[in-house]
Amino acid sequence: MECTVSWTGGSGTGSAMGFVAETGSGHVLAMDGAADAAKPENGGRNFAPRPMETVLAGTGGCTAYDVVLILKRGRHRVDRCSVKLTTERAEKDPKVFTKIHMHFTVAGKGIPPAAVERAIALSHDTYCSASIMLGKTAEITTSFDLIES
């Protein structure tokens, strides 16, 4: 796997701090810093997600992918799945995630709650590389709602 991240700020001493990532699979992802009038030297213009937001989004995608795949392999009818991730970060650099809570909402027909619980556990204990990696610095907790659809 590879990815090339390029600064889009151009030359000189301009304050733009945007970046574009091109993934090995040929997709593009923009990132930017926050626009902060108190710290204009940081250069963010708030045009795209922050880099740490993309880490969080990637982790959510990784674990949601696992949960849907595990449930489908168990022959459960999954109509929708989403995961909301909320975090706490260290106050000092490096400002790693220290706590991550993942709340899944799964909708389907006749899915037993135990199957959702098992799918989430398998993702977090075995399959989701991103959450397992982040679990080295953060306490990760999960919860879920199951909706009959």
C-alpha positions in Angstrom: 0.0 0.0 0.0 1.3 3.5 -0.8 0.1 7.1 -0.7 1.7 10.3 -1.9 0.8 13.5 0.0 1.6 16.8 -1.6 1.4 20.3 -0.2 -0.9 22.5 -2.3 0.4 25.8 -0.9 2.7 26.6 -3.7 6.0 28.5 -3.4 7.0 31.4 -1.2 5.9 32.2 2.3 2.2 32.0 1.7 0.1 30.8 4.6 -1.9 28.0 2.8 -1.6 24.7 4.5 -3.7 22.4 2.2 -2.5 18.9 1.2 -3.7 16.4 -1.4 -3.2 12.7 -0.9 -3.2 10.4 -3.9 -3.6 6.8 -2.9 -2.0 3.8 -4.5 -5.5 2.8 -5.8 -5.6 6.2 -7.7 -8.0 8.1 -5.4 -7.5 11.6 -4.2 -8.2 13.0 -0.7 -7.9 16.7 0.3 -6.8 17.8 3.8 -6.4 21.2 5.3 -5.9 22.9 8.7 -8.4 24.9 10.6 -8.8 28.6 9.8 -7.6 30.3 13.0 -7.6 34.1 13.1 -5.6 33.9 16.4 -2.9 31.8 14.7 -2.8 32.8 11.0 0.8 31.4 10.7 -0.8 27.9 10.9 -2.2 28.7 7.5 -5.3 26.5 7.5 -8.2 27.7 5.4 -10.8 25.1 6.5 -11.3 23.8 2.9 -11.1 20.1 3.8 -10.9 17.7 6.7 -8.0 17.9 9.1 -5.5 15.0 8.8 -6.5 13.5 12.2 -10.2 13.6 11.0 -9.1 11.5 8.1 -7.5 9.0 10.4 -10.7 8.8 12.4 -12.8 8.5 9.2 -10.6 5.8 7.9 -10.9 3.9 11.1 -14.7 4.2 11.0 -14.7 3.0 7.4 -12.5 0.0 8.3 -14.6 -1.2 11.2 -18.0 -0.5 9.5 -16.8 -2.5 6.5 -15.9 -5.4 8.8 -19.2 -5.3 10.6 -21.3 -5.3 7.4 -19.2 -8.1 5.9 -19.3 -10.3 9.0 -23.1 -9.9 9.3 -23.6 -10.6 5.6 -21.4 -13.7 5.8 -23.6 -14.8 8.6 -26.5 -14.6 6.2 -28.1 -11.6 8.0 -30.0 -9.0 6.0 -28.2 -5.7 6.6 -30.0 -2.7 5.2 -27.9 0.1 6.7 -24.9 0.5 8.9 -23.2 3.6 10.3 -20.7 4.3 13.0 -20.3 7.6 14.9 -16.8 8.0 16.4 -16.2 10.5 19.2 -12.7 11.1 20.6 -10.6 12.6 23.3 -7.0 13.7 22.5 -3.9 14.2 24.6 -3.5 17.9 25.6 0.2 17.9 24.7 2.1 17.0 21.5 1.8 14.4 20.1 -1.9 14.9 20.5 -2.8 11.3 20.0 -6.3 9.9 20.5 -6.6 8.8 24.2 -10.2 7.7 24.0 -12.4 6.7 21.1 -16.0 5.6 21.4 -17.7 4.0 18.4 -21.5 3.9 18.3 -22.8 1.7 15.5 -26.3 1.9 14.2 -27.3 -1.3 12.3 -30.6 -1.7 10.5 -31.8 -5.0 9.0 -34.4 -7.7 9.2 -34.3 -10.2 12.0 -30.7 -9.6 13.0 -30.0 -10.9 16.6 -28.3 -8.4 18.9 -25.7 -11.1 19.7 -24.7 -11.2 16.0 -24.1 -7.4 15.9 -22.1 -7.6 19.2 -20.0 -10.5 17.8 -19.4 -8.6 14.5 -18.2 -5.5 16.3 -15.9 -7.6 18.6 -14.4 -9.5 15.7 -13.7 -6.3 13.9 -12.0 -4.8 16.9 -10.2 -7.8 18.1 -9.1 -9.4 14.8 -9.8 -7.6 11.5 -9.8 -3.8 11.7 -6.2 -2.9 11.4 -6.9 0.8 12.0 -8.8 0.4 15.3 -6.3 -2.2 16.5 -3.4 0.2 15.7 -5.2 3.1 17.4 -5.9 0.9 20.4 -2.2 1.1 21.2 -2.7 4.7 22.5 -6.5 5.0 22.9 -9.1 3.3 25.1 -11.7 2.1 22.5 -15.2 1.5 23.6 -18.2 0.5 21.5 -22.0 0.5 21.6 -24.8 -0.1 19.1 -28.4 0.4 18.3 -30.2 -2.3 16.2 -33.1 -1.2 14.1 -35.6 -3.6 12.6 -36.3 -2.5 9.0 
